[in-house]
Amino acid sequence: MNIPFNAPGRQYQILKGEIDRAIASVLESGWYLLGEETATFEQEFAAFCGVAHCVTLASGTDALELALRGTRCRPGSEVITAANAGGYTTYACNLVGATPVYVDIDPKFLQMDLEAAVAAMTERTACIVVTHLYGFAVDVPRLRRLLEAAGRSSVPIIEDCAQAHGAILHGRRVGSFGDLAAFSFYPTKNLGALGDGGALLCNDGEYANKIRQLKQYGWVCKYRSETPFGRNSRLDEIQAAVLRVKLRHLDRFNKRRVEIVEAYREAAEGKLTILSRTDGAFVGHLCVALSDDRDHIRERLEEVGIQTDIHYPILDPDQQIMKKITHITHRLVRSRELVKRVFSLPCYSELSDGERDTICETLSRLVG
Ligand SMILES: Cc1ncc(COP(=O)(O)O)c(C=O)c1O
């Protein structure tokens, strides 16, 4: 038996007819960049998330970097982020020259501790990046209230939604809460392309204009560069067409992911902690488990052919590169505890019922 940790090719097989038709239509059109598919996907994804603007980009990393530039982050600006968010905000800060400021996580869903984020603000704080990690929606409206109470309501909030496409909190999709929201369409994401891709969402037309300039050489119109730090960051027409197909199925696929996590949680009840919620605010990007016996359990699962992984094995401030990058680290007691205990189980909508049941049985036997 071999149950891979990820298997993006399976989704292609399920949607093959629709995807093949969408790709063929782009090939026949002879128009491969900045065309109708991209413009339509931008409209459809903005409408899906409940925001006014979507600007597609080449990757989620570009989306984070351009979000920082959009909020006027510059060398020396401070950017508040959770220490366990996988490094992506750190890389974006590095590109901009900003100083990442690491805060701890909440004990329930292991997301940014919002009180700690507000307490970490200084006069140099340019923005707060909230990552909806593992697919759990962070309560961004609550962060806004805390900022208001602290007299800092003008500090922009950037949502990193790369792991939470479609999650709903307080009746709204993630991506609609922040000043800017970054998405990745990396193939294993809940909404994944057949290659790289990303997007920035926002309601503010000025932000959208600036991001559109930055994504294309800093041009304000063809061949007129006025905005510094422009580059080429484009989602191509084939990826946009594929994403339009997959967007139509996203809610159904997300539901299946959460059902799988719930099945694991029930099978491992009382023995192994599996993070889950079923109110729509979780989309099962990763099935995250916690155990003091993590390494042993992973070995046993691997022995029977069940692949696992760790998200993430190293906190951002503990990465080697941080020896050369200015950063600020606050108290990280929970984050440091987490790193020793966390691991992830296979969780994607195309996992068969048989594979799901095998994992459930193995979990209950292993820890029972
Ligand atoms: C939370 C998060 N942010 C940002 C990124 C970066 O996206 P990309 O790989 O498309 O650059 C990823 C993943 O890959 C991610 O998981």
The ligand as an SDF file (V2000), in Angstrom:
LIG
                    3D

 16 16  0  0  0  0  0  0  0  0999 V2000
    0.8050   30.1030    3.6580 C   0  0  0  0  0  0  0  0  0  0  0  0
    1.5470   30.2530    2.3670 C   0  0  0  0  0  0  0  0  0  0  0  0
    1.8760   31.4750    1.9290 N   0  0  0  0  0  0  0  0  0  0  0  0
    2.5390   31.6630    0.7740 C   0  0  0  0  0  0  0  0  0  0  0  0
    2.9240   30.5970   -0.0180 C   0  0  0  0  0  0  0  0  0  0  0  0
    3.7480   30.8620   -1.2420 C   0  0  0  0  0  0  0  0  0  0  0  0
    3.0800   30.5380   -2.4070 O   0  0  0  0  0  0  0  0  0  0  0  0
    3.8850   30.1350   -3.7460 P   0  0  0  0  0  0  0  0  0  0  0  0
    4.4980   28.8040   -3.5180 O   0  0  0  0  0  0  0  0  0  0  0  0
    2.8140   30.1190   -4.8030 O   0  0  0  0  0  0  0  0  0  0  0  0
    4.8870   31.1960   -4.0010 O   0  0  0  0  0  0  0  0  0  0  0  0
    2.5570   29.3020    0.3910 C   0  0  0  0  0  0  0  0  0  0  0  0
    2.8850   28.0990   -0.3640 C   0  0  0  0  0  0  0  0  0  0  0  0
    3.3810   27.6240   -1.0940 O   0  0  0  0  0  0  0  0  0  0  0  0
    1.8700   29.1260    1.6080 C   0  0  0  0  0  0  0  0  0  0  0  0
    1.5110   27.9120    2.0490 O   0  0  0  0  0  0  0  0  0  0  0  0
  1  2  1  0
  2  3  1  0
  2 15  2  0
  3  4  2  0
  4  5  1  0
  5  6  1  0
  5 12  2  0
  6  7  1  0
  7  8  1  0
  8  9  2  0
  8 10  1  0
  8 11  1  0
 12 13  1  0
 12 15  1  0
 13 14  2  0
 15 16  1  0
M  END
$$$$
